[in-house]
């Protein structure tokens, strides 16, 4: 049997673990910052964050928490990927009529409207600009498995794929005698 002290210590660890999970999901998946938020010291936060992250990934707790968070926010994978797609395919030509005047916002197609960041200043003047494509490109690359940092586990396959690609052939006149 556990003593009262051991039980309370275990409860504290479990509470820290829950706090870490919530902070990690909320802060955009920064393990060090999540560890600090969960109560670990700044000196050891990077190490503790790494350890906790590995334990949570292996146990599946992180995936369960992320799924629950997405469900509470009513986020669907298809919806998120649609938004990424709109950002990637944003075409500034769709903002203008043939005469060069701006298309009114209510007349924009859904994809173009989804790619816009609308700002209304204090005078009521509307500024339109497309969302930054950089984050959309990175998100799409991660989803498709093209982002090197996220694909260390695919290293051997990638090397095999490179080996299987035929090198460009030189015309016979380029060969030395």
N, C-alpha and C positions, 0 to 999 in steps of 0.2 A: 504494500500500500504506500501511496505517496503521502508524505507529511503535508501539513497545511502550507508550509513555506515552499515546498516543491510545487504544489498545485498553483499557488499564487504566482510563482516564477514562470510556470508553464503558461498560465493565463496571460501574463504580461508579454511573453514571446508571441503567443497567438494574436494578441491585440496589435502588437507591432507589425506582425506579418500582414494582418488585415489592413492596417494603416498604410503599409508599404504598397500593397496591391492597389488600393484606391488612389494613392498619390502617383503611382507609376502610370496608371491608366489616364489620370487627369492631366498630368504634366507633359504628355506627348512621349512617354516611354523613356524618361531619363532616370536610370536606376540610382545614380548618385543623389540627385535631388529628392527622389522618393525616399531614400534611406534617411536623409536629413529630416524630411517631413515626418517620418515615422519615429524619430527620436534618437537616431544614431548620431554619434559625434561627427563633426565635419572631417576630422582626421581620418576616421575609418569608414566614412560613408561610401567611398568608391568601392572598397573591398567588400563591405557588407552588402552593398547594393548588388554587386556581381554574384556573391554567394546566394543571396535571397532569390535573385532572378533565376539562377540555374535550378535551385530547389523547386521554385514555383513552376517553372517550365516542365521539369521532369515529373512533378506530381500532377500536372494538369490544372492546378488551381488558378493559374493566371489565365488560361484559355477560358475556363468556366466563368471567371469574374469579368473578362472582356466581353464574352457573349452576353452575360446578364446585363452589363452596362449598355451594350448596343441595343438589346431588346427594350430596356427602359427608355432609351432615347428614340426608339422606334426606327433605328437605322437598319437598312437592308443593304447587303453587298451590291446588288444590282443598282440600287439608287446611288450609292457612293461611286461606283465605277462609271455610271452615267455622268455624274458631275465631273469626274476626272476627264472623261472623254470630251465633254463640252469644252473644258479648259484647254485641252490639247488641240482641238480642232477649231478653236476660235478664229474667225476670219473677219478682219476689220472691214473688208469690203461690204459685209452685210449690214454695217451701220449706216451706210449712205445710199441715197437714191441715185439714179442715173445722172441727175443734174448736180450732184455733189452735196445736196442738203442732207441733214440727218434724218434718218427714219425715226418717227416717234416711237418711244419705248413700247407702247401697247401693240405696235405693229411688228415688232421683232419676232422672229421665229423662236421657239422654245430653247433650242440649243444656244443660240447667240445670247438670249436673255440670261440663261443660266451661267454663261461665261463672264457676265458683266459685274463689275463692282461699281455700284451707283453711290455717289456722294452728293448730298444736298447741303449747301453752305447756309449760313445764317440769313442770307438775302434771298434764299429760295432757288438759287441757281443750281442746276443739275450738272454734275460732272460725271461722265461715263469713262470707264477704262476697263480693259480686260484684266481678269485675275492674272497674277504672275504665273506663267506657264512652267517655271522651274519645278515647283512642288508637285504639279500635276504630272510632269514627266517622270520625276522620281517615284511617285506613287505608282504610276503605270509600270515602270521598270521593275519595281519590287513585286508587284502583282504578277508580272509575267516571268519573274525569276531572272531578270537581266541585270540586277544590281549586284555587283561583285561582293560588296560587304555582307549582303544577306545570303550569299550563295556559297559560302566556304564548304558546306557539305556536298556541293556539286562539283568541287574541284576536279576529281578524277574523270568524271563524265565530260567536263568541258575540255580537258586535255585530250581525251579520246576523240572528241568531235573535231578538234583542231587537227589532229593527226589524220583523220579521214578526209579532210579537204584536200583536193588535188592542187599542187602548186601551179602557178601560171606557166604555160609552155612558151618557150622562146622559139622564134622562127629558126629554121635550119641555118640561115645565113649568119646568125649570131654565134654559132658554135665555132670554137677555135679548132684549127687543124692539128 
